[in-house]
Amino acid sequence: MSENIIKFPFDVSRRAHARRPRWSKNGSPEERANARQAAEPSARSHIGNNPLREQHTGVSASVTIVGKVLHRRHHFDPSTLDPAVGAEWLRELCLGAERARYVACEIDKAIEAIKELNRHHREENEQRTKFRALVDQMDDRERASLLAVMQTLVPS
């Protein structure tokens, strides 16, 4: 009976499995890429997307160049810099500086807007405090007449 047993060669089964396409529970890489594109039709698809994000990427690239040149990041040696690359970096740094100025100006505007809101809220709170102090000084008859006047002003 042992004469009928033939050992199946391992190489044959390995080659057979290698010819099969890869399968993943999440789909093939192409299917995942198509699903991702269908999920996000464009970079600016949602309402309220901050336009400063576009400026941020240019500033970030310039900051990377500054790190390489000034702080010798990524083992950068300025003597090995190709002139064409140097010209491209110079252009990128100029664009980055311009974008950084724009972003800084927008940040200053946001700071001023928040300061104005805080000033407005502080003034409202001061007025409420003064009004409460005045109402606390009134007797019950004056409070009742004030309440009647306020109810005529506010529609229900």
N, C-alpha and C positions, 0 to 999 in steps of 0.2 A: 504494500500500500504506500510506503514511503517513496516508491519509485514514481508514482503519479504526481507527487507534490513538486511544483515548479516555483522557484522563488521569483516573485515579480520584481523586475529591476527598478530600483528607486529613481534612476535618471528618467525613465519613461514617464512616471507619474508626475515628477517635478516639471518636466517640459510640458506636459498636458495642462497642468495648472497655470504655468507661466503664459500660455497662449490665451487663457481666458481674460477678458477685460476686467479691470479693477472694479470693484463694487463697494459702495459706501452707503451707509444708512442715510447720509445727508445728501446723496447724489454725487455725480461726477463733478470735477472742478468746473467744467463748462456749464453744467446745469446750475451749480451754485452761483457762478458769475452772472448767468442770465437772470436768475431769481433776484440777485442783489440789484441788478440794473432795473428790473421791473419794480422793485420796492422803492428805489429812490430815482425818480425820473430825471432830476437835475440837482445840481449842488444848491441852487437857490429856490428850491421847491416850496419850502415852508414859509409862512407869513412871518414877518418880523426878523428875518435873517439880518444880522448885523453887517453892514457894508464895511466896517473896519476890519473884519476878518480877512478880507482880500488884501488890505494894506499890511496886515500883520505878517503874512507869509513873506512878503518882500523884505520887511524889516528883519525877520528871523534869519533869512539867508545872509543878509549883510552882517548880522551879529556873528554868525558862524565864521565868516571871512575874517572879521575883526579878531575873533578868538584865535584863529590860525596865525594871522600875521603878527599881532601884538603880544599874544600870550603863548605863542609856540605850541598851540594845541595840536593834537594828532601828529606829533613829531614832524611838524612842518619846518622846512629849511628854506628861507627866502632866496638863497643863492640858486636853488634848483627850480625856481619859478619860471615857467615858459613865458616869453613876452606876450603871446596871444592870450594866455590864461590871465596874465597880469592885467591886460587891457579889459578883458571881460569882468574881472573882479573889480576894477576901478569903476566901470560902468555900473555894476551891481551895487557898489558902495554908494555911488552918487544917487541912484534911485532909492536905495534904502534910507539914506539921510533925508531925502525929500518926503518919503512916506512917513518916516518917524516924526518929522515936523508936523505933518498933517495929523497924525495920530495924537501927538502932544497937544495940538490946538483943539482937537475934539475932546480930549480929556479935560483940558482947561474949561471948555464950555460946559461939560457935564458937572464939573466941580462948582462952577458958578450957579448952575441951575439947582443943584442940591442945596447950596447955601441959601438961595432965594426961597426955596421951599421951606427950609428950616426957619428962616426969618419969618415967613408967613405963618407957619404953625406956632411959633413963639408969640407973635402978635395976637393970634386968635386965642391962645391960652390966657394971655394977659387980659384980653377983653372979657373972656368968660369969668376969670377970677374977679375982675372989677364988678361985673354984673351980679355974680353971686354975693359979693359983699354988700352991694346995694339992696338986693332982695332980702338978705339977712337983716338989714336995718329996718325994713318995712314992718308995719303991724299987719295983723291978719286981714283987715278990711282992704288995705292997699294991695296986698298980695292977691286977694280975690279979684279986685278990679283989674289988676295987671294980667291975671290969668284970663279973664274974660276978653280983654283986648287982644291978647296973643291968640286965643282960639278963633277970633274973627279973622285974623290975618292968615292963619294956616288952614287951607281947605282940608276937609276930612274925607 
